[in-house]
Amino acid sequence: MKRKITVVLENHFDQIWRRRYKSDIQWEGQNFVSYEKIHKYYIEKHLEILEKNPGYKFQIETPNVVENYLRNHPENYEKIKKLYADGVIKTTNTGYVICDSNMVGAETLIRNYLLSDQFFKEFMGGTPTIANRADAFGSSPQMPQIL
């Protein structure tokens, strides 16, 4: 019997946890690259893999990561948009960034999801039906109503 194995590649990017977003930092003799560089590497490495493996698909965790990448690399806008349209790149409904829903109020959570809705409409044609709350340190009891 032939088996089909599906591997879902998922990443998790903390936007400001333990390192700077735009600039590298040196601490106790070690160099920590910025999240912006990590995001760029992640996206471009997967684009390279895709060129060699046409059936390959990957996920980018939050709209914020995609939009920051495209802000710095506008030449890739059409390519990224087409890959979303073809279902090669996916982003689950995380909100614009993954925030700790126990630390902010309902209005902040709603605004976070409204910001992501703009991205999803532009790149995916509508809001995803799957919400992802990776590494969010728990969820507010308001999340089902907000989603």
Steps between C-alpha positions, in 0.01 A plus 500: 500500500635841401484766768486868450675707763411863541747717685380842605784745528422769752715771647460716805642850504485704815497856379700659783589221739864498608643681200454816300284510193709716266855495630743234616617506858819384667470369851769329706714443193223348290334652196122464476358581160180698476162341451475687172804307370362171632167561324679588175712186522194284574299630206784502250627156602152354444476676163830330406366160612185562298701562182656154534181325621192622311251321731645663809280722717570699813340723756590845625359545848372857504405772253747730677793283389385501136430871488832594663682276252319658206565850633873427469470289182220651291647332192359169634144627553349345185687173553380468862145597406493236223633233737215581740249487213639160393475367857875454531535741794244503780451708810251396766286753680736609774406863514746749356747387767466230761439688820441382853122522518511492880688830513293716267135595486236376260522813284871442442437140402223603261720766338781245466267268306353783293852596390568143395169484310627771263807290427301179452258664258786635292715186495259212560167629376337471842555422865635150576267262682781378727624713789843436646598608850855359516700594807244750621527410870136406524198658346248747619151355556385766252686337209210289365275807480776711347587241238 
